[in-house]
């Protein structure tokens, strides 16, 4: 006669397997979303906006930053020139104030950085013939677009370019 082997059932943990599965999938999606949102520049889509931390941005002047080793001209506004590029002492002082203010904004963190196309002739972006080799970007803080903030504080002027060229710059002296 055949023997019947009885297997003992393991006591249930009380949590259905389906709930554990969906909880694991949900956790994985949260991790992937966080990674995607906080990624550094995506080589496939360099124009995708990213959240970038203050330590990853070095302020060069009031409208130029270095992010992840690349220099960017911030678009939509213009700040006074500094150093030997300044036409007078008043411009030099205002440039120092604009640079200092941008450093304060960057140090506060929570920045949103978005690379955008430069207003240069086709094929020249990233070369000396376009923005002196700088790429272009928009930068926003939790308080809003940094260009608008600097304009509102009298440290910058609006400076809006067309698709392939920019208007002449007004002097600060």
Buried (B, 14 or more C-beta within 10 A) or exposed (E): EEEEEEEEEEEEEEEEEEEEEEEEEEEEEEEEEEEEEEEEBEEEEEEEBBEBEBEBBBBBBBBBBBBEEBBBBBBBBBBBBBEEEBEEEEBBBBBBBBBEBBBEBBEEBEBBBBBBEBBBEEEEBBEEEBBEEBBBBBBBBEEEBBBBBBBEEEBBBEBEBEEEEBEEEEEBE
